Amino acid sequence: MDPLDDPNGDPVDPLELALHAARALVLADLAAGEVAEPDVVSMVEDSVVQRRWWVRQWPEGAAYVAGLVAQDVQDALLKAYGRWPLCPVCASGDPHALEVEPELGADPHWVCHQAGVKVAPVGALASATGGTRSS
């Protein structure tokens, strides 16, 4: 069976694959920070629904969906709870959130602008935080 086929043998839409991958990456980062509560997971789902429309309008942007979903969830969390994910690099000073870079591009990473470093790819925050709470 081709990996791009579903179990029924039907081809899977590459845009749906990009959306599912984005969902999985952001959920992994939320789980690494121990913030993957049901209401937060709903924020991910809301973003995926919105980005589904966006990527259908601009299929060439499929490679950008993971970073966009991460930014959407980060914005929603900021409004509801506060900054996420907190920077694991800077031990002193005020706590601050990481940012997704590039803002619109492939291969998104969590970046600390204060230290000027890439912390982890989107989906791999556990490697930078040791899986500890980051919110």
N, C-alpha and C positions, 0 to 999 in steps of 0.2 A: 504494500500500500504506500502510496506517495504521502510524505509527511504533510502535504498541503491538502489532503483529503480528510474529510470527517469520517467517523466510523462507518457511515453508510456508503462511503465511496464517492460522495459528492465533493467537488472542489470547495476549499475554504477561501473566502474572500481575503486577499492580502491586507486590506484595510482593517478588517475585523481582527486579523492576527496582530496587527500593530496596536490596536486598541486593547486587546487582551494582554499583550506584552506590557503595555504601559500600566495597566491596572496592576499586574503582578509586581512590577518594579516598585511602584509607589506603595503597595501594600507591604512589600518586604521592608521598605524603609520605615513605615509606620510601626510594623511589628518590632523592628530593631529598637525603636524608641518606646516600645510598650504603650503605644497610643492607638492601636488598631481596635478601638471600641466600636460597637455597632453604629453609633451616630457619625463617627469619623469615616468608617467604611462607606456609609451612605454619601458622604462628601465625595469620595472617590467615584462612586457610581454616578453621581450627578455630573461630575466632570466628564466622565467617559461618554455619557449621553450627549452632552454639549459638544464634545470634541468629535463625536461620530458625525454630526452634521458638518462640522468644520472640515474634516478630512474628506468627506464626500464632495465638498465644494472644491477642494484643492488636494487631490490624491498624491501629488508630489510631496506634500507635507507630512506624509505618514511617518517618516523618520524623525519628525519633530514632536510627535504626540507624547512621548514619555516625559519630556521636559515640560511640556505644556500642562499635562495632567498634574505633575508634581507642583508646578507653580499655582495651579488652580486650587489644589488641596491646601497648599501653604497659605494662600490668601484666605480661604474659607476658615482655616484653623485660627488665623490671626484675628479674624472678626469674632469668632466664637469663644476662643480659649486663650490665645496669646501666641507668641512666636514659636515656630517649629520649622526645622529642627534646630536646636541650640547648638552652637559651635562647640565641638569637642576639642578643638585645637588651642584656643586661647584660655589659659588658666586664670588669668587676672583680668581685671576690668569688668565692665558691665556685660552681663550675658547678652549675646546677640545671635540672631538666626543666620544660618547659612543661606546662600542664594543659589539659584540654578543658573548655570552658564553652559552654553550660550542661551540667551533668552529665547531665541528662535533658531534652533539648529540641531543637528544630529549629535549623538554621543554626549548627552547632558551630564553634567557633574554638579555636585554640591561644592560650593566654593566659599571660603572665608575671605571676604574682601579686606578685613582688618589685618590679617596675617599675610594676605596675598598668596594663598595656596589652594590647590584643588584638594578637597578632603576625601571625596569618594564619588564614584559614578552613581547616578540615580539608580536605586535598587540595591546598592551595596553599602549603605550606611552602617550596617552591623560590623563591617570590617574596620570602620573608623571609630566606632563608639564602643566596640566590644559587646554590642547588644544591650548596652545600658540605656536607661531612660534618657531621652534627649529633649524632653519638653518641660 
